[in-house]
């Protein structure tokens, strides 16, 4: 029988993924850099699915259903990992064949499976494999819900998972729209109407102006950093670049910007590309 109950802490396990890179599951639930800058440090829920292995038709069916769910998980910022005793190379092949995009973790030594009390000790092809439990975890890794999938009907449907994730997400500080209208948020994630008249002259808002070079920019996340001339690394969201639609800046671009002080550290506003200063 599984050793955990609802509301108890799930262990912050560390296992190799399908690429043999060691991953800790708390890394999947942590807030994004933008969340941290906005003060939304709650993190995100995680679904942990244990399965017997690639050879089990019931596991194949469950994971095929989850493939249909992965797009929804992505846009809702919820996470999913699968764990089995298969080695990383087998996990990679199984994952590719399914068309799955979430991490497949490998517990070849059965350390986690044994610690959770879900090692299958029955005879036959499923012996010494994980019993097919599914855990829905809160961002702090406490257990929200446990599903015992020994019989397939015990495994969660997509609608059950959707309800579980909604219940966890509703506890986030930013679940309501109004959280994004707060002044401390709009200083970092700047509303489009701020640039309705084009890029204002730097310093018009009474803010200090600095120069620097774009150090990083994550196109997928829409966040970056500027290394100022005073060697300070300043965070910015793409909305801090005047304009319409999605805006980007390549690393190495020389910029001038206004510096905004926030409870979570400085950020840039009104980021404008400039010609590099002559040596």
N, C-alpha and C positions, 0 to 999 in steps of 0.2 A: 504494500500500500504506500502511496506517496506520503512523504514525511511532512509536507507543507500543507497549510490551511490558508484560507482567504485571510488577507490583511497581514500575514506574516511576511518577513523579508525573504525575497528570493536571492540566492547567493550571486555575487557579482563575478560570475565565472569568466574564465579566460581560455579560449580554445582557438586552434587554427581554423581559418576559413577555407573555402574552396580553392584559394590561391596559395594556401599554406601560410598566410600572414596571420599572426596571432592577434586576436581581437578580444576586447573586454566588453561585455554586453552593456555596461553603463555608458559606453561610448555611443551607443545607438539612441539613448534616451536624453542625452544632454541638450540644453538649449543651443540654438545657433548663435553665431557671433552677433547677428542683428538683434535677436531676442535679448541677449545679454546687454547690449548697448541701450535697448529700450527699457530695460528693467524687467522684462518678462522671463524670469529665470526658472519657470516651472518645469520645463522639459516636456517630453512627449511619451505616450504609451508605447509599449512593446509587446508584440505577440511572439511567444516562444513555442514552437511546434516540435515535439520530439516524434520521431518516426522510426520504424523498424529498419527501413532501408529501401534501396531502389527496386528490389525484387518483389516487394509486397504490393499486390494490386490495390489494396485499400489505401495505402499511402500514396500510390500514384494518383488515385482518384481525388484524395484530399488535396494534394498539391496542385493538381490541375484546376481545381476550384479556386485555390488561392492565387493562381496565375491570373484568373479573371478579376481578382480583387486588388492586384498589385497597383494598378493605375489609380484606383481610388485611394489607396493607402498613401501613395506619393503626394497627391494633391491635398491630402488632409494632414500631411507631415507625420503620420503614424508609421511605426517601424515593425518589421517582421524578420525573424530569423528561424531557420530550421536546423535541428541538431539530430544527428544519428551517429552510429558507431562506424559508419563507412569512412575510409581514408579520404583525404582531400581530393585526390585524383578522381576517385569514383564520384564524390560529391560534385565535382566540376562537370563531369560528363552527364550526370543525372540532371543537374541544374540547366545545362545547355539544352538538353533534349526536351525539357519541359518548357523552355522559353522563360524561365524565372529570372528575375533581376535582383531578388533579395539575397542576403548572405546565407550560405549553407555552412554550418560549423561542424567540425569533426571531433567526436569524443571516442577515439579509437581505444583508449585505455579504459573506457567506461567509468572514469572517476566521477564525473558529474552525474551520470545515470545512476550509479550506486549510491552516491551521496543523497540523491533525491528519493531513493527507495523505489525506483521505477524500472529496475532491471528485470527483464522477463526470464524466468528460470524454468519455463515449461520446456518439454521436449519438442523436437521438430525443427523446421527451418527458421523459426523465430526465436530459438533459444539464444540467450546471452545478448539480447538486443533490448533497446528501449521500449517500454510499453508506450503506446501512442497517446501521451498526455499533451494537452495544450494549456499553456499558462498565459493569461492576459495580465500584464504588469503595468503598474503605475510608473510615472517617471522616476520615483525614488526606489524602484524595483520591489515595492511591496506588492503582494498578490491581490489583484482585483477579482479574478475568476479562474477556476480550474475546471477543465473538461477532461473526463476519463474516456478515451476513445477505444477501449478494448473491443467493444462492438462499434461498428462504424457509426451507428445512430448516436453514439455518445460524443462524437466529434462535433465541434461547433459549426453551425451553418454560417454563411456569410452575413446573414441578417443578425444572427446572435452576436457575431464579432462586431458588426456595425453598432449595435446597441451598447456593447461593452465599451467600445472606443469613444462613443458619444458621451457616456457617463463619465469617463475619465477626462475627456477634453473639456467638458462643461465646468470642471473645477479650475481651469486655467484663468489667470488674471485677465487675459486678453480675449476671452471667449466672446464677450460682448463687443459690438462695434464701437461703443462709446470709449473703450480703452484706447483706441487709436486716434481719438480726437483730443486727448489730453495734451496740454502744452509741452510737457517734457518728452512726449513722443513725437509731436509734429516738429520739434526742433531738430530731430534726427531723420525721421521719415517724413520728408517735406511734401505737403499737398501740392498737387499740380497747379492750383490757382496762384501759388506764390510766384510763378513765372509767366503769368498771363500777359504781362507787358514786356516780356523778354528779360534778359539778364540785367539786373540792376547794377549800378556802379558799385564796385567793391567798397565796403565801409559805409554804405548808405544806411545800414541798420544800426550804426553805432558800434558795430562789432570790430574787434581787432583784425587786421588783415595780415596774412602771412604768405610766403612762397615756399614751394617745395617741388618734389618730384613724386609722381605716383609710384608707390612701392609695389603694391599688389592690387589685383582686381579679379574677383571671382565672378565670372560671367554668369554662372548658374545661380549663384546666390544674390548677385547684384550688390555686393559690398566690396570695399577695398580699403586701402590705407595709403596715406601720403607721408613721406618722410620730409619734414619741414627743414628749412635752412638752419634751424636751431637744433636739429637732430632729434626732434620729437615726432613720434609716429602718431598720426591723426587718422581716426576712423572716418569713413564716409559711406553713405548709402547712395545708390545711383540717383535718387531723387534730389540729392544735393547739387547735381549738375543741371543748370538751367536748360529748359527745352521741353519737348513733348515726347511721349512714348518712352521706350526703354533706351537709356543712354549708357555708354560705356567709355572708359578711358584705358588706354594701353599702359602697362607698366613702363616707366621711363619718361612719360609725358611730363613736361614742366607745367606747373599750374600755380595760380594764385587763388586764394580762398579766404573766407571769413572763418574765424575760430569761435566755436560755440562751447561754453562750459556747461556740462551736464552732471547730474549726480553720479553717473557711471563713467565719467571721463570726457575729455574733449572730443568734439566731432567737427567736421568741416561742413560749411554751407557756401552756396554760390561759388562752386568750384569752376574756374575758368582756365582754359588752356592759354598759355603764354609762350612767347619765344624764350628759349633758354638764355640766361644771362651770359654775357661775354666773360671769358676768364679775366 
